[in-house]
Amino acid sequence: MLTNRSQTVAKKEMTLVERLYLPAILHGMKITVSHFFKKKVTINYPEERREFAKVYRGQHVLKRDDKGAERCTACGLCAVACPAEAITMVASERKKGEENLYREEKYASVYEINMLRCIFCGLCEDACPKEAIFLTDRIVPSTFDRGSNIYGKDILVETMEKRIDISPRQTKEVLDFKTHKEYAHNKL
Amino acid sequence: MLSFVIYKLILVIVVFSVSLVVAMYSTYAERKVAAFLQDRLGPNRAGPYGLLQPVADGLKMFMKEEIIPDVSNKWLFILGPCIAMLTALMTGVVIPWGGVLSIKGHSFPMQITDINIGILYLLGVVSMGVYGIMIGGWASNNKYALLGAIRASSQMISYELAMGFAIIALVMHTGTLSVREISEMQTGWHWNIIYQPLGFLIFIICAFAETNRAPFDLPECESELVGGYHTEYSSMKLGFYLFAEYINMFISSAVISTLYFGGYHIPFGAHFIHNANVLAILGSVFLFAKIFFFIFVFMWVRWTLPRFRYDQLMNLGWKILIPLSLINIAITGTIMYLTGRIH
């Protein structure tokens, strides 16, 4: 009565037709048989794959620039942004002669993402000022043990032979945001 | 004499293997139909369209470890599935699978034996089927199995009565207990369902109950009794129980088609075909088409209706179907009296 949403329930006797039960059965059978001819929702997995959204957030990639140097400077913003606390890193100083390996003077000598903790929210990607980390449309494969789910640089950093395309995630909004002059230094 | 024995032997083997093959592919069909009714694809990995799935399932059943519980009565535990299978296969004997083939002046009716009390035999064997379930459930020495067995026996006893009454009305109409004569009478469109619609309805409901199919699958309801009477069974003994259910379904469909839907008669265009053998074989094809349709109906109903509650089951059996079938007998008698077929 307080909410004024109470309804009076009518518990009326069933009519003879309703009590016969057969019309209801036939109606139900009509419904099920109509599904017999409907399009099936099954995706035959290995042969067919479900189409992903363009902005699907899957396994991370640590990008290199066009010369092959790692973009990550181990600033730690991604680790701070991560709500699941899945990212850890160890920063190191670039030595002489390593300019082709690392883009700036500081780099991550260890960079680990615990894929069991990661919730694939993409906040690391938002936080990154160097456009170094991106989520991709790759699925993190399942494993038999927990240890191998902690991905190090060997898995995360892209190779120059097989660069990971992250352009589908660069929607217009993202690109507009990145043209801001604060980020001008990130130009390739 | 010898040729007679050989002919009967061939017929027995053919009916036996056809029953088994149909039952085998009924399992496949069941899964496919279930899948299609639920917007899925069903088994499609073993062979083209998953056609080898029953073979894989059978192989799996044979390879599984066989467990006989220590506390069970071993003899009865083994006897249970044997009886279930045996009674399931025995019913096919009196069903006329087709017309008469004549080869070199000899006539070979496509029916293993035409007992003049064929329907009585059918009812007798079907009621024996419950022993397989009861003995198996009892011998398992398991609460779930026992409950399943008790449910099965009370359910079968309740529904056999109504089924028998429905058949009495049919027998009053046809005037014979021989299954072949009953199907002979239904030439063209003179199907018995036209004369016995209520009887057919009662019969098909009872057939669902007798084969323990949904919505009457209380003896084996997974959700409350684990597996019912076959909870303790494993390997091919379980396979036998499941298989017996599908054979029962096949035979029930055959009986329904024979008693109420014209059996092996071709409803139209039969007079265009003059070769008797072709006609007989075509008749068998028609019979099997009807059978397959009813097997589909069995599955269709299973994947549409939820299971009855136990008291609903008993109410339906004793308070609705039996009075209805008695009324059906009375109506049949009255109409026969009024039309002057009995005095």
Chai-1 contact restraints between the chains, C-beta under 6 A:
chainA,res_idxA,chainB,res_idxB,connection_type,confidence,min_distance_angstrom,max_distance_angstrom,comment,restraint_id
A,G28,B,T304,contact,1.0,0.0,6.0,A-B,restraint_1
A,M29,B,T304,contact,1.0,0.0,6.0,A-B,restraint_2
A,T32,B,L37,contact,1.0,0.0,6.0,A-B,restraint_3
A,T32,B,T304,contact,1.0,0.0,6.0,A-B,restraint_4
A,H35,B,L37,contact,1.0,0.0,6.0,A-B,restraint_5
A,H35,B,D39,contact,1.0,0.0,6.0,A-B,restraint_6
A,F36,B,F36,contact,1.0,0.0,6.0,A-B,restraint_7
A,F36,B,L37,contact,1.0,0.0,6.0,A-B,restraint_8
A,K38,B,D39,contact,1.0,0.0,6.0,A-B,restraint_9
A,K40,B,D39,contact,1.0,0.0,6.0,A-B,restraint_10
A,K40,B,L41,contact,1.0,0.0,6.0,A-B,restraint_11
A,V41,B,D39,contact,1.0,0.0,6.0,A-B,restraint_12
A,T42,B,R40,contact,1.0,0.0,6.0,A-B,restraint_13
A,T42,B,L41,contact,1.0,0.0,6.0,A-B,restraint_14
